Amino acid sequence: MLSNKYGLVVGVANKRSISWAIAQAAAAAGARLALTYQSERLEENVRELAAKLEQPLVVPCDVTSDQQIADLAASIDREFGGLDFLVHGAAFAPPAELSSPFVQTSREGFRIALDVSAYSLVALTRAVVPLMERRGGGSVLTLTYLGSQRVFTNYNVMGVAKAALEASVRYLASDLGPRNIRVNAISAGPIKTLAAMGIAGFSNILQIYRDRAPLRRNVELGEVADTAVFLLGAGSRAITGEIVMVDAGFSVSGGI
């Protein structure tokens, strides 16, 4: 589905991350990939994972730095000459903002969460638009969660950031549609990633999904990755501006 395509995957942190599952599925579908790492502390881990792919490009990128984003786009331009898709999996909020009541959210914590988790999609997309236009268009995909629409205990400012992210998807889709660039998001059910396990009460959320979702189970990384490959490829060429639910049906049946 992605043969002879070039893609950028941002947000690979470890082997249990959703971004890594998508990277593996995209590579298996024929794409050649660029992966980023946020800091020297994460570089070794990302390079070890990237070694399992075919001729990957591994580039540093702190998504809060416009200069590093520009350098990333330049590296992709030199290596690939263009880009067919971007997977945006960057998200972060200071731990203190997830453990305190939302009303106690600090100004700095709010800024960081919105910058890393939402604005970075805008900044990265803007940087790769010329590369996608060179290939005749492209697909941008980001990752969100139902906490953008409903209150989940201890999700707090991250829910607000995801709401901003989803609004950004719609506005970017409107802007870039005339350039044949599509922008969508996957809203996955809870998955045992390292980041998710840092949310207090996460095990309870998993159980509630199993009890209430129509399929009576949680979703798996591979299921999210398969949906991502579809949204990145030609099969979804008429889909843009959408939040695609991959949650075993939980979102249609109730909340927490």
C-alpha positions as CSV (number, residue, x, y, z in Angstrom):
1,M,0.0,0.0,0.0
2,L,2.9,2.4,0.7
3,S,5.4,1.1,-1.9
4,N,7.8,3.8,-3.1
5,K,6.5,6.2,-0.5
6,Y,8.6,8.3,1.9
7,G,7.3,9.0,5.4
8,L,8.3,10.8,8.6
9,V,7.3,9.4,12.0
10,V,7.7,11.7,15.0
11,G,7.2,10.4,18.5
12,V,8.9,7.0,18.6
13,A,10.1,6.7,22.1
14,N,10.3,3.0,22.8
15,K,9.1,-0.4,21.5
16,R,5.7,0.0,23.1
17,S,4.8,3.4,21.6
18,I,2.0,3.7,19.1
19,S,4.3,5.7,16.8
20,W,6.7,2.7,16.7
21,A,3.8,0.3,15.8
22,I,2.8,2.6,13.0
23,A,6.4,2.9,11.8
24,Q,6.7,-0.9,11.6
25,A,3.4,-1.3,9.8
26,A,4.3,1.5,7.3
27,A,7.7,0.0,6.6
28,A,6.1,-3.5,6.1
29,A,3.7,-1.8,3.6
30,G,6.7,-0.6,1.6
31,A,7.5,2.9,2.9
32,R,11.0,4.2,3.6
33,L,11.0,6.2,6.8
34,A,12.6,9.0,8.7
35,L,12.4,8.8,12.5
36,T,13.2,11.5,15.0
37,Y,14.5,11.5,18.6
38,Q,13.8,14.3,21.0
39,S,17.1,14.3,22.9
40,E,20.4,12.6,23.3
41,R,18.9,10.5,26.1
42,L,16.5,8.9,23.7
43,E,18.8,8.7,20.7
44,E,20.3,5.3,21.4
45,N,16.9,3.7,21.9
46,V,15.4,5.2,18.7
47,R,18.5,4.1,16.7
48,E,18.2,0.6,18.0
49,L,14.6,0.4,16.9
50,A,15.3,2.1,13.5
51,A,17.9,-0.6,12.8
52,K,15.1,-3.0,12.3
53,L,13.8,-1.0,9.3
54,E,15.1,-0.8,5.8
55,Q,17.5,2.2,5.2
56,P,15.9,4.5,7.8
57,L,16.9,8.1,8.3
58,V,17.3,9.0,11.9
59,V,17.3,12.7,12.8
60,P,17.2,14.8,16.0
61,C,14.1,17.0,16.5
62,D,12.8,18.8,19.5
63,V,9.4,19.8,18.3
64,T,9.4,22.9,20.5
65,S,12.3,24.3,18.3
66,D,11.5,25.9,15.0
67,Q,15.1,25.6,14.0
68,Q,15.3,21.9,14.6
69,I,12.1,21.4,12.7
70,A,13.6,23.4,9.8
71,D,16.8,21.3,10.0
72,L,14.7,18.1,10.0
73,A,12.9,19.2,6.8
74,A,16.2,20.0,5.2
75,S,17.6,16.5,6.1
76,I,14.5,14.8,4.5
77,D,14.9,17.0,1.4
78,R,18.5,15.9,1.0
79,E,17.9,12.3,1.6
80,F,14.4,11.7,0.1
81,G,13.8,14.7,-2.2
82,G,10.2,14.8,-1.0
83,L,7.7,13.4,1.5
84,D,4.5,11.4,1.1
85,F,3.3,11.3,4.7
86,L,3.8,12.6,8.3
87,V,2.9,10.7,11.4
88,H,2.7,13.1,14.4
89,G,2.9,11.2,17.7
90,A,4.4,13.9,19.9
91,A,2.6,14.6,23.2
92,F,3.7,15.7,26.7
93,A,2.4,17.4,29.8
94,P,4.5,17.8,33.0
95,P,3.6,15.0,35.4
96,A,2.5,17.4,38.1
97,E,-0.3,18.7,35.8
98,L,-1.7,15.1,35.6
99,S,-1.7,14.4,39.3
100,S,-3.3,17.6,40.5
101,P,-6.9,18.8,39.9
102,F,-7.3,20.5,36.6
103,V,-8.2,23.8,38.3
104,Q,-4.6,23.8,39.7
105,T,-3.0,23.7,36.2
106,S,-0.1,26.1,36.1
107,R,0.4,28.6,33.3
108,E,3.7,27.0,32.3
109,G,2.3,23.5,32.4
110,F,-0.6,24.6,30.2
111,R,1.9,26.2,27.7
112,I,4.1,23.2,27.6
113,A,1.2,20.7,27.0
114,L,-0.3,22.8,24.2
115,D,3.0,23.5,22.6
116,V,4.3,19.9,22.5
117,S,1.0,18.1,22.0
118,A,-0.9,20.5,19.6
119,Y,1.2,23.3,18.1
120,S,3.9,20.9,17.1
121,L,1.5,19.4,14.5
122,V,1.0,22.8,12.9
123,A,4.8,23.5,12.9
124,L,5.8,20.2,11.5
125,T,3.1,20.2,8.9
126,R,4.1,23.7,7.7
127,A,7.7,22.5,7.4
128,V,6.9,19.5,5.2
129,V,4.2,21.0,3.0
130,P,6.8,21.9,0.3
131,L,8.2,18.4,0.4
132,M,4.7,16.9,0.0
133,E,3.8,19.3,-2.9
134,R,6.8,18.0,-4.7
135,R,5.3,14.5,-4.5
136,G,1.9,15.7,-5.7
137,G,0.3,15.8,-2.3
138,G,0.4,13.8,0.9
139,S,-1.2,12.6,4.2
140,V,-0.7,13.9,7.7
141,L,-1.8,11.8,10.6
142,T,-1.8,12.5,14.3
143,L,-2.9,10.7,17.5
144,T,-5.5,11.8,19.9
145,Y,-7.8,10.3,22.6
146,L,-11.4,10.6,23.8
147,G,-10.3,12.7,26.7
148,S,-10.5,15.6,24.3
149,Q,-14.3,15.3,24.4
150,R,-15.1,13.8,27.8
151,V,-13.6,14.2,31.2
152,F,-11.3,11.3,32.2
153,T,-9.9,11.4,35.8
154,N,-6.2,12.5,35.8
155,Y,-6.1,13.3,32.1
156,N,-6.5,17.0,32.9
157,V,-4.6,19.4,30.7
158,M,-3.7,16.7,28.2
159,G,-7.4,16.5,27.4
160,V,-7.4,20.2,26.6
161,A,-4.3,19.8,24.5
162,K,-5.9,16.9,22.6
163,A,-9.0,19.1,22.0
164,A,-6.8,21.8,20.5
165,L,-5.0,19.1,18.4
166,E,-8.3,17.9,17.0
167,A,-9.4,21.4,16.1
168,S,-6.0,21.9,14.4
169,V,-6.6,18.8,12.3
170,R,-9.8,20.4,10.9
171,Y,-8.3,23.7,10.2
172,L,-5.2,22.2,8.6
173,A,-7.4,19.9,6.4
174,S,-9.3,23.0,5.2
175,D,-6.1,24.9,4.5
176,L,-4.2,22.1,2.7
177,G,-7.0,20.3,0.8
178,P,-6.5,22.4,-2.3
179,R,-2.8,21.2,-2.3
180,N,-3.9,17.6,-2.2
181,I,-2.7,17.2,1.4
182,R,-5.0,15.3,3.7
183,V,-5.0,15.7,7.5
184,N,-6.6,13.2,9.9
185,A,-6.3,11.8,13.4
186,I,-6.8,8.4,15.0
187,S,-8.5,8.4,18.4
188,A,-7.4,5.1,19.9
189,G,-8.7,3.4,22.9
190,P,-6.4,3.1,25.9
191,I,-3.2,1.0,25.3
192,K,-0.5,0.0,27.7
193,T,2.2,2.4,26.5
194,L,4.7,3.7,29.0
195,A,3.2,7.1,28.8
196,A,-0.3,5.9,29.5
197,M,0.9,3.9,32.5
198,G,2.0,7.1,34.0
199,I,-1.7,8.2,34.4
200,A,-3.1,7.3,37.8
201,G,-5.9,4.9,37.6
202,F,-5.1,3.8,34.1
203,S,-5.8,0.1,34.9
204,N,-9.3,1.0,35.9
205,I,-9.8,2.8,32.5
206,L,-8.7,-0.4,30.7
207,Q,-11.2,-2.5,32.6
208,I,-14.1,0.0,32.0
209,Y,-13.4,-0.2,28.3
210,R,-13.4,-4.0,28.4
211,D,-16.8,-3.9,30.2
212,R,-18.6,-1.3,28.1
213,A,-17.1,-1.4,24.6
214,P,-19.4,-3.2,22.1
215,L,-16.5,-5.6,21.3
216,R,-15.9,-6.2,25.0
217,R,-12.2,-5.8,24.7
218,N,-9.4,-3.3,24.5
219,V,-7.6,-2.4,21.3
220,E,-4.2,-3.5,20.3
221,L,-1.2,-1.6,18.9
222,G,-1.4,-3.5,15.6
223,E,-5.0,-2.5,15.1
224,V,-4.2,1.2,15.4
225,A,-1.2,0.7,13.1
226,D,-3.3,-1.0,10.4
227,T,-5.8,1.9,10.5
228,A,-2.9,4.3,10.2
229,V,-1.5,2.6,7.1
230,F,-5.0,2.9,5.5
231,L,-5.1,6.6,6.3
232,L,-1.6,7.2,5.0
233,G,-2.3,5.4,1.7
234,A,-4.4,5.9,-1.4
235,G,-7.3,3.9,-0.1
236,S,-8.3,6.9,2.1
237,R,-7.7,9.5,-0.6
238,A,-11.1,11.1,-0.1
239,I,-10.9,11.2,3.7
240,T,-9.6,14.4,5.4
241,G,-10.3,16.4,8.5
242,E,-11.6,13.3,10.3
243,I,-11.1,11.9,13.8
244,V,-11.2,8.2,13.3
245,M,-12.2,6.2,16.3
246,V,-10.2,2.9,16.9
247,D,-11.6,2.0,20.3
248,A,-13.6,-1.3,20.0
249,G,-16.7,0.9,19.8
250,F,-16.5,2.4,23.3
251,S,-17.1,6.0,22.1
252,V,-20.6,5.1,20.9
253,S,-21.7,3.3,24.0
254,G,-20.9,5.4,27.1
255,G,-18.3,7.2,29.2
256,I,-16.4,7.0,32.5
